[in-house]
């Protein structure tokens, strides 16, 4: 079976954070509550990973479908209760700047969700998304 492999190496900072290395990229994971606030916390990275997954797939699909999209923005949010360490809801909103037919844009959403690795690892049933199409003036 062919497969794609991923890895990350983390080094503890002596408190609650770490320095992470992924390929040639280094970044900090920390908290702003009991850490040194050197970087986003793991939950924020999870939300960013979901947004990044969506963005990568939208970008690929826009190119593949040859759509005229001037830009798009993704906002991902999540919340949890103070007594249970699990996100209860994850939502995202994509604002797309285009004059393309809305059906084509919704097809991009459908396919991006279907083929998103992070999206499907977290669980498509846990994530709700919406799209706003903004028609730019020429």
N, C-alpha and C positions, 0 to 999 in steps of 0.2 A: 504494500500500500504506500503510495506517495503521500508525503505529508510536509507541512510547513512547521518548523520548530521555532519557538521563541524562548528567550531567557532574559532574566534580570539578575543582577548581583547587588545586594544591599549590605552596607556596612553601618552598624549601629553607632550613633553619635554619643553614647554614654548617658543620655537622658531618655527621651521617648521618640526621637527622630532617627533618620538614617540618610545616608547618601546612596542614591541608586545609580547604577550604571547599566545602560541598555545600549548595546552596540557601542558607538563612539560618543554617546550622549550621557552626561552626568547631571543629576538633579537631586534636590532635597525633598524629603518627605518629613513633615513635622506637624505640630499643632500650634494653635494660637492660644490654647488654654493652659496646658502645663508643659509646653515645649518652649523652643526658642523662636518660633515663628519664622523659620528659615525657608519654608515652602508650604505648599498646600498639604492638607491632611489626606489620608488614604481615601476617604469618602469623596473629597473634592476631586482627587485624581480619577476615581471611578466615574464620576459625572463627566469629567473632561474626556475620559476614554470613550464613553458612550457618544459624546458629541463629536469626538474625532473620528470615530467609526462611521457615524452618519455623514460627516463632512467628506471623508474619503470616498464613500460610496456614491454620494450625490455628485461629487466632482467627476468620478469615472462615468457615471450614467449620463450626465449632461453632455460630456464629450462624445460618448458612444452614440447617443441619440441625436447628436448635432443640434442641441437646443440653444437658442439665443437667450442666455441668462446673463444679466449684467452683474449679478452678485447674489449672495445669500448669507444669512447669519443664522446661527443656531444657538439657542439658549436652553440649557438643561438644568432642571431643578429636581431636588429630592428632599424628603423630610422623614424624620423618625421621631418616635416618642422618646422621652428621657429615660424611661424604664426598660426599653427593649432595644438591643443593639442590631437593628435591622431597618433598612429604609422601607417605609410603608408605601411610598409612592414615588415614582420617577416619571417626570413629564418632560417633554421637549417641545419647543416651538421653532419652526423654521420660517423665516421671512425671506421670500424669494422675490427678487426684482427682475421682472420679465414681462414681455407681452405675449409669451407663449400661451397656448390653450391650457386651461386649468386641468383638463383631463390628462394631458401629457405630464404635467407637474405632479399630479397625484400618482401617476404610474411610477415616476421616479421614487416617490416616497415608499410605495409598495415594494419595489424591487430593492431599494436600499435597506429596508427592514428585513427582507427575505434573505439577503446575502451578507448581512453585517455580522462579522465574527464576534465582536464584543457584544453587540446588540443581542445576538442569539445565545451567547454564553450567559449573560445576565438573565435572559429570559424575556422573550417578546411579550409574554403575558403580563410582565411587571412594568412595562414601559408604554406610556401613552403619548402619542405625538400628534401635533397639529401643524398645518401649513397655512401661512398667510401669503397670498400672492399680491405683490404691489406692482401695479402697472406704471412704469416710469414714463414720464413725459419725454417726447423726443426733442 
